[in-house]
Amino acid sequence: MLTILLQNKKSQYWIFLSVLVFLALFMMYCNGLSSSYSGFDFFFHFRRLDVLIDALKHGEYISYIDYSNVDGYGYFTKGFYPDFILVPFAVVGIFTGTYFAYDFMIFSMTILCGMFMYHAVCAIYKSRYAAAIASILYTFAVYRLYDIYQRGALSEALSFTFLPIVFLGLYHIIKGDYKKWYILAIGYILLIYTHAIASVLMFVTLLIISIAYCKCLTREPKRIGYLFLAGAVTLVGVSYFTLPLLEQLNSNSFYLDSRTPGGGAGYGKVGFDDLFWGFVSGLAYPDKLWSGIGIILTLVIFLRLFIRKKRDEALKSIDTAVIIGICFIIATSRIFPWGRFPFNILSFIQYPWRLYEFVSFFFAIAGGYYLSLLLVKHKQKLFGFIFIILATLITIYIHSENFKTLFPLKDKTIAVISEIPSFDNRYHTIGGEYFPSKLPNIEYVRDRGEIVEVKNNETKTYNLKRGNRGETDVNIVINQPDTVILPLLYYKGYEVTLNRSNVPFFENENGLIAVPVNQSGKIMAWYAGTNVQEISFYISMACMIGLIIFVARYSRKQKNERNR
């Protein structure tokens, strides 16, 4: 019976999927719902989802400003943090609420992460057993749990879901069916729309792997061509994010490039004591916010010492992945020269230990493959699978206890207050990376208040109003030309009218919108967006629709050829 069950492909997959769902539910049960516990960056991402839900309720999607944030001065988050992946969950949130949508997103993306990893490993290494083990090790890797809960780094946590697709696409271009180049494009598009920094680190990893397998690429130059094709399609597909981002960066400077609020690359370099705690996390933790690859991924790598199989292409690729992973761990430590060229080019990644995401991926695949080689008999495979499940359950539980110790149960009254951006919680902007660089500090906004300033003492302003969608109206009476300073942070895309006629405006010395006026009347200001934002949206949508049509036709063609 056991042999029949383990040999049946459908049974194996349903067993794996059931285990995956069980572990995901156990993870959420142990760590609690987002309304009860929240990590360091939680409210920043909660706010992103909440603002998107509100925009969709009003029939808006190409909406970039968080109108009510920073005491009504507005905050431009979406242009730097794309919310495309959040849309399905925001739709759920319209009918259920933001907290439910957030938790549903964590659960759904955890399941998808496991499924994508399973199919990727299965396609590359032709072992369903290795795929199941690797999927569990990767999906519930301690660093991913740490991202979801202790850090509350939602975007980086969600980026785990799409790494397997990117690597599967890269495999097909380098050694597989290069006509499936579109897998790399789709995976990379989804990755960029999830977390820009992870996509940059993925590009660095892609370069390293391409160099390692340069012989395969040069042996068949077509593969290089398809690699560039995937890259070109990716660039077009992410126009909706990259073009508006470049437009803003070109129009102004921000804290992110003038004050490095995250500390810059090398800021989070790991000491040797922290490396140790990172290796054993999931079993033991120091009394602080920290993580690493975890005890399970640390131990499974040592299984390589017991493998006597002759080194073939598959094992060679696994060993290469492990070596890259070890190099990445070294790169997180203090001995790595992040402050020197060319590594200082990556200063915007803020924390080198983001590389643990890729280490977790490589080590998880290695662990799954090593076990598939060592455990040959069906009973051995079953016991090995059960052991991995039990070890994962234990690490999830221990991790959750550490999380709850660092972030105790929220008082319901305090939690409701905490949801609202205010000066006391830094408006949920964390380091304020997207503030105009001319803004002195957030204390300036608090101290200035919701007022309209003028240069001429004889100029009168009255009846300042704020609309639900960020409209700012004020009446002015002047005796001579003057400049009116509105309580709005300057971002490209605003429109200002005086008596319903468009008027020019500029950014003043404190990063606010300044409007020269030469007549009395009513000033109206609102964020109308830019042509680049609108056009780039349609470019990306056209690219994605075209990509879907291409994949559908290619799949149908392949199916017809197999049936002949």
C-alpha angles and dihedrals in degrees: 000000000000091000092050091048094050093046095051109094096204093048091049093051094048091048090051093046092049091051090048093053091045093051091047091052091046090051092053093043093052096045096042130227121302090249089062104038132021136180132224100284096027099111093048090060093036086057092051091054093043093051091049091051090052092048092051090049087059093047094254129127106149087068119130109173126082090217101192097043126104090030091304095311089113130234126228103219106140095062090062099031110042116216100196093114091050094059099090090049092045088056088054088048092057089067101031111026136261098277093053091046090051093051092044089052092053091049096045095046090047091056092046090048091056094044095048091048091050094051093044095052091042091053094046103039101024093227121119090189093054089045093053093048094044091048094054093044092050101040093050097034111147093240091055090050088048090053093049098045120014095035097028085214095159100174095050090046091052091048088069086072095065103039092086091055092051093049092046090053091048090051092054092051095047103038111351135056102326090193085075089070088128090075090066091047094049093046093047094047090053091046094052092047088053105044125354096198093052089051090054091051088046089055090052089049090047090054091050092050092045090054091048090053098034091126091061091050097045092044088063109027089190088074091060089051092052090047089057090044090056089049093050093049089048092054091051092045093055095046089112088066106029101044097051089043092053090045092056094044090050093048099048146358124248141196089264092067100029106039105020092218091185091060099250127258110318092031090105098040112153125243119218091255090055090048088057093050089047091056093051098037110128087046103044135005136195118238094267144063105290144124144164139177093311137233098282096053089044093055099042091059090064089062085082088076090066098050113103097173117127110262107259130172094276095049090044091055091049092051090048090053091050091050090051089049092052090049089052091052089052088049090060092057131088093254092069114096100231092155094062132078128300095016093055087068086077094056091122092069085077097198125046091203087076082088088076086082090066093040088055090052095049095043093047092055090046092050092050093047095044091052091048089057096044098044108061107156121072094242090050091052092048094050091045091052092048091048092053090049093050092046089050092050090052095049092047090053095046090046091051091052090053090048094051091047092054094040109031125201110295121243104240094228093047090045092057090050091047092057090065113082111239140152089264091063094034089252088286089282094123101201094001091237093166099052114115107262091235091064103103095214140308089271086068091062092047094048095043094051128187099321139126116232129204134189097224117066090212093061113100126207126187145157098041109188134183120207126213091251097047100276113154118198129180135165120226136191117197137181094192137009112296144167120246119206111208124205091248130109111238117251128155110260102053121126125204128192133187113203087348094303120114114251131188120252138177143199113271126216091275098050097260132125112268120193122197109215132188101178139040121257143086124326117205123187130180139152105261097168127229136276089246091057093051098041093045090054092057092044091055093044091050090049093050094046090049090049092051091050091048093050092047093051093044092050091049090049092051091048092051091050091052091050094053 
